[in-house]
């Protein structure tokens, strides 16, 4: 074990600076350039370091700083820890930027996570790059995340709390992987809690308005988009699931057959293998939707696709068609304020409950796992149902008593006969 000082000195022969290692009684050192002997300067300006061996004979070095007294104290502390068997050497941290960690996490997610999750990761990566992307992992503190990213996204960029929560979730996933890969020992994001989201939005839609929206899509020559809306209204699928539907159940990928979302005309079912929740499900189709799928033309270059737009290509971006459909619907007397495509999924769920479907059936068809989500986000108890419930309550609180039958008088003439 040794305590020594490392200082830069100038060789008088080659006139180059080199780091000299000086113990307490080291009078001479060798120049690392010309190998000549250099005398110890009267004054040394450098950091103190210590070196020691553990119980297995492995050598360790530590740079302490400018204080010789602190170097002596830490040297004695390490010596005592080794003698008592309490010495645990910390792993050396890897110097890596957050941008590289995010790229490695996404690469890992492409093999171990759903495609929707990876897509969300990439969106969050683009949002985190300007604020934290160039920082090294050891430089990122909890306060930096809250001030540099969260406050900036909410105040300056004006994004929702839900968006920020997704970005913080991706950051948490990155540091979980960093801990597992040995890049860091603790996560600065672990103490940051998700914000409460205002996601209890509900948009009611009447059957008449839904029919007008479909007719409006046809009026502006968006027939494929009208069929797209018809499928959502009658199946409750997410719009991404509708766009992913194919005619054949398998596709070739890297020389292997992979299952894909498809329509089974024989069984009158839609089979979804790749979903948001990661659970496959089957959706029965009524005659109306079967007719919609059967009338979809087959394109020469896209034989497996259903919804082909007017340019002869598969429908991928539908936001422009939706905005034009809303404009046409507004002129037809439909209130399109705060109306989204996803509201048609809620319209389907409402109609299922009105038709007498129970909660497990709706949950299986829509892929929504819990009753709480169904109740808070997709359904609303209408006033007619509330009035009927209050009227029925009266029958329980005030039960009707059947009138007692009058007893016949034994002395009456009828009784004597």
C-alpha positions as MATLAB code, in Angstrom:
seq = 'XXXXXXXXXXXXXXXXXXXXXXXXXXXXXXXXXXXXXXXXXXXXXXXXXXXXXXXXXXXXXXXXXXXXXXXXXXXXXXXXXXXXXXXXXXXXXXXXXXXXXXXXXXXXXXXXXXXXXXXXXXXXXXXXXXXXXXXXXXXXXXXXXXXXXXXXXXXXXXXXXXXXXXXXXXXXXXXXXXXXXXXXXXXXXXXXXXXXXXXXXXXXXXXXXXXXXXXXXXXXXXXXXXXXXXXXXXXXXXXXXXXXXXXXXXXXXXXXXXXXXXXXXXXXXXXXXXXXXXXXXXXXXXXXXXXXXXXXXXXXXXXXXXXXXXXXXXXXXXXXXXXXXXXXXXXXXXXXXXXXXXXXXXXXXXXXXXXXXXXXXXXXXXXXXXXXXXXXXXXXXXXXXXXXXXXXXXXXXXXXXXXXXXXXXXXXXXXXX';
ca = [
       0.000    0.000    0.000;
       1.272    3.452   -0.880;
       0.433    7.150   -0.740;
       1.933    9.341   -3.457;
       1.514   12.598   -5.324;
       1.218   12.937   -9.109;
       2.432   16.254  -10.506;
       3.447   17.528  -13.929;
       7.127   18.525  -14.103;
       9.366   19.706  -16.925;
      12.357   17.666  -18.034;
      15.482   19.886  -18.381;
      16.912   17.694  -21.172;
      13.986   17.318  -23.619;
      12.011   20.296  -22.202;
       8.768   18.354  -22.205;
       6.210   18.018  -19.424;
       5.496   14.597  -17.983;
       3.562   13.271  -14.945;
       5.939   12.506  -12.080;
       4.951   10.116   -9.303;
       6.429   11.153   -5.945;
       6.107    9.328   -2.666;
       7.033   11.113    0.525;
      10.781   10.325    0.173;
      11.201   10.017   -3.614;
      14.220   12.185   -4.636;
      14.426   11.304   -8.359;
      12.061   10.289  -11.188;
      12.562    9.248  -14.828;
      11.315   11.309  -17.736;
       8.725    9.336  -19.707;
       9.988   10.860  -22.977;
      13.789   10.774  -22.929;
      14.291    8.437  -19.918;
      16.654   10.893  -18.232;
      16.681   11.280  -14.438;
      14.980   14.390  -13.067;
      15.350   15.665   -9.526;
      12.350   16.292   -7.306;
      11.166   19.916   -7.503;
      11.051   21.850   -4.230;
       7.311   22.512   -4.635;
       4.850   19.997   -6.099;
       1.389   20.938   -7.374;
      -0.711   17.865   -8.081;
      -3.293   15.425   -6.748;
      -2.636   12.833   -4.066;
      -3.391    9.220   -4.917;
      -3.406    5.953   -3.016;
      -2.851    2.365   -4.133;
      -3.650   -0.860   -2.280;
      -4.323   -4.589   -2.754;
      -7.484   -6.437   -1.708;
      -7.625   -9.892   -0.076;
      -7.367  -11.563   -3.500;
      -4.237   -9.634   -4.460;
      -5.966   -7.296   -6.907;
      -4.489   -3.823   -7.081;
      -6.645   -0.696   -6.842;
      -5.902    2.993   -7.302;
      -7.858    6.032   -6.140;
      -7.320    9.728   -6.812;
      -8.126   11.692   -3.659;
      -7.378   15.350   -4.391;
      -5.116   18.132   -3.148;
      -5.249   17.157    0.540;
      -2.487   14.901    1.830;
      -4.263   14.445    5.172;
      -7.384   13.144    3.420;
      -5.293   10.736    1.345;
      -3.711    9.349    4.553;
      -7.137    9.002    6.222;
      -8.766    7.210    3.260;
      -5.708    4.972    2.893;
      -6.071    3.884    6.505;
      -9.818    3.360    6.058;
      -9.280    1.079    3.038;
      -6.639   -0.878    4.931;
      -9.026   -1.448    7.853;
     -11.884   -2.510    5.507;
      -9.667   -5.077    3.796;
      -8.481   -6.514    7.120;
     -12.073   -6.855    8.426;
     -13.412   -8.226    5.127;
     -15.736   -5.245    4.560;
     -14.100   -3.917    1.412;
     -16.518   -3.767   -1.551;
     -15.177   -2.070   -4.637;
     -17.772   -0.124   -6.585;
     -18.097   -0.781  -10.254;
     -16.543    1.755  -12.510;
     -19.281    3.817  -14.185;
     -19.446    3.858  -17.966;
     -19.393    7.321  -19.486;
     -22.266    7.334  -21.971;
     -24.669    9.985  -23.234;
     -28.433    9.706  -22.895;
     -28.843    9.833  -26.685;
     -26.867    6.606  -27.043;
     -28.749    4.952  -24.174;
     -32.098    5.815  -25.782;
     -30.960    4.339  -29.105;
     -29.833    1.122  -27.369;
     -33.118    0.907  -25.432;
     -35.155    1.240  -28.635;
     -33.011   -1.420  -30.301;
     -33.660   -3.704  -27.313;
     -37.387   -2.867  -27.407;
     -37.710   -3.886  -31.064;
     -36.888   -7.443  -29.979;
     -38.699   -7.554  -26.647;
     -41.634   -5.117  -26.814;
     -44.761   -4.621  -28.921;
     -44.520   -2.527  -32.077;
     -46.830    0.127  -30.603;
     -44.575    0.508  -27.565;
     -41.493    0.924  -29.763;
     -43.305    3.530  -31.837;
     -44.117    5.453  -28.649;
     -40.465    5.128  -27.579;
     -39.303    6.784  -30.806;
     -41.738    9.687  -30.386;
     -40.522   10.230  -26.813;
     -36.904   10.035  -27.972;
     -37.449   12.958  -30.366;
     -38.926   15.002  -27.515;
     -36.090   14.223  -25.061;
     -33.200   14.890  -27.454;
     -33.242   18.745  -27.331;
     -33.375   18.920  -23.531;
     -31.385   15.956  -22.162;
     -29.993   14.035  -25.127;
     -26.426   15.430  -25.037;
     -25.917   14.962  -21.282;
     -23.896   12.105  -19.834;
     -25.838    9.757  -17.558;
     -23.911   10.805  -14.436;
     -24.754   14.459  -15.163;
     -28.531   13.957  -15.199;
     -30.167   14.859  -11.895;
     -33.808   14.710  -10.844;
     -34.027   18.504  -10.715;
     -32.672   18.749  -14.271;
     -35.429   16.459  -15.550;
     -38.126   18.454  -13.784;
     -36.864   21.903  -14.844;
     -35.226   21.321  -18.219;
     -37.743   18.875  -19.645;
     -41.055   18.632  -17.781;
     -41.488   22.369  -17.170;
     -40.389   23.210  -20.701;
     -42.762   20.717  -22.316;
     -45.748   21.883  -20.269;
     -45.132   25.646  -20.319;
     -43.340   26.386  -23.580;
     -44.426   23.538  -25.864;
     -47.931   23.322  -24.402;
     -48.217   19.514  -24.552;
     -50.601   17.552  -22.353;
     -49.746   15.815  -19.093;
     -50.376   12.468  -20.762;
     -47.674   13.205  -23.353;
     -45.157   14.159  -20.663;
     -46.031   10.987  -18.731;
     -45.215    8.868  -21.799;
     -41.853   10.620  -22.151;
     -41.020   10.144  -18.465;
     -42.073    6.505  -18.775;
     -39.616    6.041  -21.625;
     -36.900    7.738  -19.550;
     -37.626    5.352  -16.674;
     -37.340    2.407  -19.066;
     -33.985    3.709  -20.329;
     -32.498    3.951  -16.837;
     -33.866    0.532  -15.872;
     -31.919   -0.874  -18.785;
     -28.870    1.229  -17.878;
     -28.851   -0.277  -14.374;
     -29.179   -3.776  -15.784;
     -26.389   -3.165  -18.295;
     -24.074   -1.736  -15.622;
     -23.976    1.830  -16.960;
     -25.244    3.410  -13.721;
     -26.071    2.259  -10.213;
     -29.231    4.292   -9.592;
     -31.891    6.092  -11.607;
     -32.547    9.845  -11.258;
     -36.090    9.266  -12.582;
     -37.186    6.832   -9.875;
     -38.397    9.602   -7.542;
     -40.419   11.374  -10.261;
     -44.092   10.436  -10.111;
     -46.472   10.468  -13.060;
     -48.850   13.401  -13.224;
     -52.572   12.868  -12.935;
     -54.006   12.870  -16.437;
     -57.232   14.525  -17.502;
     -58.356   11.576  -19.615;
     -61.957   11.207  -18.439;
     -63.261   12.818  -21.604;
     -66.560   11.531  -23.019;
     -68.154   12.519  -26.338;
     -71.712   11.370  -26.910;
     -72.848   10.557  -30.442;
     -76.348    9.738  -31.625;
     -77.121    7.085  -34.277;
     -78.496    9.812  -36.538;
     -75.244   11.810  -36.326;
     -73.177    8.683  -36.998;
     -75.192    7.973  -40.142;
     -74.757   11.581  -41.312;
     -70.976   11.378  -40.798;
     -70.755    8.290  -43.020;
     -72.903    9.948  -45.693;
     -70.717   13.057  -45.515;
     -67.630   10.948  -46.204;
     -69.338    9.574  -49.310;
     -70.354   13.041  -50.487;
     -66.747   14.228  -50.703;
     -65.699   11.105  -52.650;
     -64.005    9.417  -49.687;
     -65.771    6.088  -50.189;
     -62.878    4.088  -48.701;
     -62.991    6.357  -45.657;
     -66.746    5.880  -45.299;
     -66.126    2.118  -45.226;
     -63.363    2.715  -42.687;
     -65.797    4.551  -40.376;
     -68.445    1.876  -40.941;
     -66.030   -0.826  -39.764;
     -65.179    1.048  -36.544;
     -68.834    1.727  -35.730;
     -69.769   -1.954  -36.143;
     -66.683   -3.600  -34.582;
     -65.281   -1.114  -32.059;
     -61.714   -1.650  -33.312;
     -59.071    1.009  -32.919;
     -58.330    2.829  -36.165;
     -54.777    1.410  -36.201;
     -56.215   -2.108  -35.964;
     -58.560   -1.475  -38.894;
     -55.693   -0.230  -41.049;
     -53.631   -3.320  -40.174;
     -56.239   -5.824  -41.406;
     -55.213   -8.139  -44.244;
     -56.892  -10.878  -46.283;
     -54.441  -13.697  -45.493;
     -53.652  -14.872  -41.934;
     -49.868  -15.090  -42.450;
     -47.094  -13.035  -43.998;
     -43.489  -13.821  -44.822;
     -40.788  -12.136  -42.735;
     -37.136  -13.155  -42.886;
     -38.098  -16.481  -44.443;
     -40.661  -17.279  -41.718;
     -44.470  -17.205  -41.647;
     -45.714  -14.639  -39.137;
     -49.308  -14.181  -38.000;
     -51.014  -10.925  -38.900;
     -54.367   -9.246  -38.265;
     -56.843  -10.589  -40.821;
     -60.496  -11.157  -41.710;
     -61.820  -14.731  -41.662;
     -64.766  -14.752  -44.082;
     -65.637  -18.397  -43.389;
     -66.074  -17.860  -39.652;
     -67.246  -14.219  -40.032;
     -64.526  -13.074  -37.610;
     -61.712  -10.583  -37.346;
     -58.633  -12.090  -35.696;
     -56.272   -9.554  -34.142;
     -52.848  -10.883  -33.155;
     -50.999   -7.572  -32.883;
     -52.896   -5.267  -30.544;
     -52.184   -2.366  -28.226;
     -52.600   -4.443  -25.080;
     -50.600   -7.369  -26.446;
     -53.520   -9.828  -26.119;
     -55.015  -11.416  -29.215;
     -58.771  -11.314  -29.631;
     -61.569  -12.308  -32.006;
     -64.363   -9.973  -33.077;
     -67.539  -11.382  -34.651;
     -68.791   -9.545  -37.730;
     -72.392   -8.775  -38.645;
     -73.731   -8.926  -42.184;
     -73.271   -5.217  -42.720;
     -69.528   -5.303  -42.035;
     -69.064   -8.496  -44.052;
     -70.583   -6.667  -47.008;
     -68.196   -3.743  -46.473;
     -65.151   -6.039  -46.501;
     -66.334   -8.033  -49.512;
     -66.827   -4.970  -51.698;
     -63.268   -3.739  -51.168;
     -61.390   -3.937  -54.508;
     -58.167   -5.923  -54.891;
     -55.287   -3.836  -56.192;
     -52.645   -5.409  -58.385;
     -49.747   -4.268  -56.191;
     -51.567   -4.586  -52.857;
     -53.581   -7.792  -53.130;
     -53.603   -8.439  -49.383;
     -54.881   -4.993  -48.325;
     -58.487   -3.926  -47.844;
     -58.811   -0.149  -47.748;
     -57.265    1.303  -50.912;
     -57.499    5.080  -51.340;
     -58.292    6.967  -54.538;
     -54.591    7.001  -55.475;
     -54.499    3.205  -55.566;
     -52.420    2.852  -52.391;
     -53.216    1.438  -48.931;
     -54.750    3.935  -46.536;
     -52.206    4.884  -43.879;
     -52.765    8.568  -43.064;
     -56.435    9.227  -42.471;
     -56.312   12.547  -40.577;
     -56.815   14.670  -43.714;
     -59.848   12.611  -44.746;
     -61.267   12.908  -41.220;
     -60.945   16.708  -41.173;
     -62.705   17.047  -44.541;
     -65.407   14.637  -43.381;
     -66.002   16.752  -40.282;
     -66.363   19.883  -42.421;
     -68.956   18.153  -44.591;
     -70.731   16.802  -41.507;
     -70.927   20.286  -40.008;
     -72.717   21.541  -43.107;
     -75.166   18.602  -42.711;
     -76.084   19.682  -39.194;
     -73.773   17.520  -37.097;
     -72.025   19.037  -34.075;
     -68.373   18.075  -34.652;
     -66.965   20.061  -31.736;
     -64.224   18.048  -30.007;
     -65.046   14.988  -32.108;
     -62.317   12.413  -32.733;
     -62.195    9.156  -34.653;
     -61.723    7.306  -31.367;
     -65.159    8.532  -30.263;
     -66.679    6.070  -32.755;
     -65.192    3.278  -30.638;
     -67.011    4.693  -27.613;
     -70.177    4.886  -29.735;
     -69.862    1.148  -30.444;
     -69.389    0.350  -26.730;
     -72.446    2.429  -25.792;
     -74.557    0.602  -28.363;
     -73.329   -2.769  -27.084;
     -74.533   -1.987  -23.564;
     -77.840   -0.629  -24.876;
     -78.306   -3.881  -26.798;
     -77.990   -5.831  -23.527;
     -74.357   -7.050  -23.726;
     -72.661   -7.764  -20.403;
     -69.310   -6.391  -19.257;
     -67.175   -9.524  -19.990;
     -68.501   -9.669  -23.560;
     -67.735   -5.999  -24.253;
     -64.317   -6.389  -22.627;
     -63.425   -9.385  -24.810;
     -64.548   -7.711  -28.030;
     -62.899   -4.332  -27.414;
     -59.755   -5.547  -25.621;
     -60.400   -3.273  -22.620;
     -59.389   -5.295  -19.574;
     -61.022   -3.496  -16.642;
     -64.526   -2.287  -15.933;
     -63.120    0.951  -14.496;
     -61.700    1.993  -17.879;
     -64.943    1.066  -19.626;
     -66.965    3.101  -17.171;
     -64.787    6.205  -16.928;
     -63.656    6.625  -20.528;
     -66.180    5.006  -22.826;
     -69.634    4.940  -21.245;
     -72.087    7.310  -19.677;
     -75.337    6.525  -17.905;
     -77.975    8.372  -19.873;
     -80.746   10.397  -18.230;
     -83.469    7.994  -19.402;
     -81.795    5.138  -17.536;
     -81.465    7.319  -14.427;
     -85.169    8.190  -14.503;
     -86.164    4.540  -14.944;
     -83.961    3.549  -12.022;
     -85.553    6.175   -9.752;
     -89.052    5.103  -10.790;
     -88.238    1.464  -10.047;
     -86.918    2.470   -6.641;
     -90.419    3.568   -5.647;
     -91.704    0.015   -6.088;
     -89.129   -1.191   -3.560;
     -89.627    1.568   -0.998;
     -93.429    1.549   -1.306;
     -94.524   -2.026   -2.051;
     -98.089   -2.334   -3.220;
    -100.267   -4.193   -0.717;
    -103.002   -6.356   -2.167;
    -106.470   -5.485   -0.740;
    -107.894   -8.045    1.670;
    -110.903  -10.059    0.520;
    -114.113   -9.410    2.419;
    -115.379  -12.277    4.500;
    -118.889  -13.445    3.816;
    -121.480  -12.810    6.591;
    -122.829  -16.170    7.862;
    -126.204  -14.628    8.546;
    -126.584  -13.316    5.050;
    -129.366  -14.779    2.875;
    -126.787  -16.208    0.432;
    -125.038  -18.046    3.257;
    -128.387  -19.531    4.560;
    -129.300  -20.910    1.193;
];
